[in-house]
Amino acid sequence: MSNRDQFASKIGFILAAAGSAIGLGAIWKFPYMAGTNGVVYLFYYLYYVH
């Protein structure tokens, strides 16, 4: 068996878990917002992300 890498501290794990949750929330929110607000939200999103 090979050794696995581990987080150096608990705070590192908490920050990584929070970042993953926020990223998934952003991915799930985009289709909803684009569907409810149409093309206007798409232009808003592209303006601020790009």
C-alpha positions as CSV (number, residue, x, y, z in Angstrom):
1,M,0.0,0.0,0.0
2,S,1.2,3.5,-0.8
3,N,1.1,6.3,1.7
4,R,-1.5,9.1,1.1
5,D,-0.9,12.7,1.4
6,Q,-2.7,14.4,4.3
7,F,-3.5,17.9,5.3
8,A,-1.0,19.6,7.5
9,S,-3.6,21.1,9.7
10,K,-7.3,21.1,10.4
11,I,-7.7,24.7,9.2
12,G,-6.3,23.6,5.8
13,F,-8.9,20.9,5.5
14,I,-11.7,23.3,6.6
15,L,-10.6,25.9,4.0
16,A,-10.4,23.3,1.2
17,A,-13.8,21.9,2.1
18,A,-15.3,25.4,2.2
19,G,-13.7,26.3,-1.2
20,S,-15.1,23.1,-2.7
21,A,-18.6,23.8,-1.4
22,I,-18.6,27.4,-2.6
23,G,-17.3,26.3,-6.1
24,L,-20.1,23.7,-6.4
25,G,-22.6,26.3,-5.4
26,A,-21.4,28.6,-8.1
27,I,-21.6,25.9,-10.7
28,W,-25.2,24.9,-9.7
29,K,-26.3,28.6,-9.5
30,F,-25.3,29.5,-13.0
31,P,-27.8,27.4,-15.0
32,Y,-30.6,28.5,-12.6
33,M,-29.8,32.2,-12.9
34,A,-29.4,31.9,-16.7
35,G,-32.7,30.1,-17.0
36,T,-34.7,32.6,-14.9
37,N,-33.1,35.8,-16.1
38,G,-32.2,34.8,-19.6
39,V,-29.6,36.5,-21.7
40,V,-29.3,39.5,-19.4
41,Y,-27.7,37.4,-16.7
42,L,-25.4,35.8,-19.2
43,F,-24.0,39.2,-20.3
44,Y,-23.7,40.2,-16.6
45,Y,-21.8,37.0,-15.8
46,L,-19.5,37.3,-18.8
47,Y,-18.8,41.0,-18.0
48,Y,-17.7,40.3,-14.4
49,V,-16.0,37.0,-14.9
50,H,-14.0,37.9,-18.0
